[in-house]
Structure formats: structure tokens, C-alpha cells
Amino acid sequence: MILLQSHSRFLLQTLLNRAQNLEKGVELDHHWVEFDDVRYHIQVSMKNPHFLLLSVSLPTPSSETIFVCGLPFGAIEAIKAAYGNLVQILDPPRDGFNLTLKINLSKLPANQGYCLVMEGII
């Protein structure tokens, strides 16, 4: 993910599995913590199975890090530039999180191109 230096393997596997099985329409609601208290929440509803909500909560930054509205400086612009209409940034984010992304899985590139996009998201 643009915000983190390390990738979440659990998140990558969940996103890839979801993208490969859109037609199954399984509801999803997971919370977990990784990498120095980075918290995640991922949700998919049966009403809109092509949309996935991903919320991220970052730990308190070090004193030399510039944070704006709970995110590293320039993070919102970088996400918009990297993912365009694939990802919508929800403002405000879900309670208790710094960032909530609404990912449109139906706009992922065909074939294996979605793997690269998914790795970038996380």
C-alpha cells in the first residue's frame, strides 16, 4: 500500500480471492491487526458484491513524520493518482480508522493485471 512499507499477505490473499470469485457473492467482514498496530477492516456486502470497503488505521506517527488528517502528507493525492476510478476515498473514513477506500472490483484489469493492482493497493 502507498501508506505502508510492508505488504499485508492476508489482505493480498483476501483481495485476490475476492476478485477471482466475484460471481460467488459471499459476504465478508474481517478485522485484524498487523505490522506495529496497523489495523484493517475489510467488508463486502451481498447487496453490492463488486464493491469492497477497506479501512486502515495507522499507529501514532514519529515526531519527524508529517501527518495531515491522520495520514502521511500527500497520501490522498498518491492514492488518487495511482488508482483513479478503481478506488474511491470515503470522507470521512469509518470511525476509528484513518482511511477508508471503496474498491470497485469490477473495474480491475482483465486477466492477471489485477494481481499487480491488488499488490499496489496493499
Secondary structure by P-SEA (a helix, b strand, c coil): ccccccccaaaaaaaaaaaaccccbbbbbbbbcccccbbbbbbbbcccccbbbbbbbbcccccccccccccccaaaaaaaaaccccbbbbcccccccccccccccccccccaaaaaaaaaac
